[in-house]
Amino acid sequence: QVQLVESGGGLVQPGGSLRLSCAASRSIRSIYDMGWYRQAPGKQRELVATITSGNKTNYVNSVKGRFTISRDNAKNTMYLQMNSLKPEDTAVYYCHDGQQAWGQGTLVTVSS
């Protein structure tokens, strides 16, 4: 089973940007569907964005036009570029390999 490690979270002001990274322990070239999820305090984990091995992407409506998911198979890494951040984006963000592997999460806090 692949191991996933997220990084890049932190505290940012509303309107700011962050880029999250998800580093995999092995090649992700053959992983068809990878994604980012988030869980806000007191809420259920929700899907944020997914990307296939063919770079087809899908986003939850609340982040469309602000977030961009990408993957670099040569670096075994998936990314989430987050722009125009809002307080409601505050959550722990997790990456997922579409099967059983989850990262430990990285906290994103959007606050002034």
N, C-alpha and C positions, 0 to 999 in steps of 0.2 A: 504494500500500500504506500502510495506517495505521501510524503510529509510536506506540509505547507506552513510557511511562516510569513505573517503579514508585518509590514512596517510602514511608517510614514504618517501615522496619526499624530494628533496634537491639538493645541488650542489655537483657534483662529477667529478673527473678528467676522461678523456678518459681511458678506460680499467678497470675502477672501477666497483663497484657493489652497488646495492640498493635493498631493499625488500619493496614493497608496500603492504599495508594491506587495506582491505575493510571490515569494520564491519557493520553488518546488525542489524536492530532493533528487528528482530524476527528470528525464526528458518529458515535456508536456506535449510533444508533437503529436502523439497518438491519442491524447485526451480530447474527446470530441467536444464536450460542453463544459466550460468552466464558468464560474460566476462569483459575484460579490453579493453578500447579504449583509443586513444590519439589524441590530436589536437595540431599540431605545429603552430607557428605564421604564419598567412597568408594562412593556409592550412585547408582542410576539416578534420573533425573528421574521424579517420580510426580505424578499428578493429585491435587489437593486438593479442588477444588470447581468447579462450572460453574453458569452462569446463562444462561437463554435471554432473548430479547427480550421474552418474555411473563412474565419473572421466575420461571420454573420453575427450581428449584435441585436440585443433586445434590452429595453429599459422599462422600469416602472415609470408611470406617467409623471410622478412628482419630480423626477430628476432629468427628464428628457430636455435636451438643449443645454444642460448645465454639466452633466457628467459624461465622461467618455471612457469606455472600457477598451483595453487593448491587450495584446499578448505578444511576447517576443520568444518564439520557440527556441532560438539560438541561446538565449539566456535562461531558459526554463522559468520565465517570470511573466506574471500577469499584472496589469496596472489598472488603476482607477483614477483618472484625472477628474478632480472635483472643483468646479468654478462656481462663482456666485453663491457661495454657501450661505445657508439660512440656519437659524437656531433649531429648526425642526429637523435638520440633518444630523443633529447630535445623536450619536449612537456608538456602539461597538461594531466595527465592520469586520466581517469574516470572509475569507475566500474558501471556495468549495470546488472540488474536482468533478462535480456532477455525479459522483458515486458515493463513496463513504468517507473521504478525507475532508477534514475541516482544519483550518488554522486555529490559533489560539485567540485571535482577534486583536484589533488595534483600535484604541479609543479616539474618536473624533469629537471635539467639543467646539461648538460654534457659539460664541458669546462675546459681548462687548464688555 
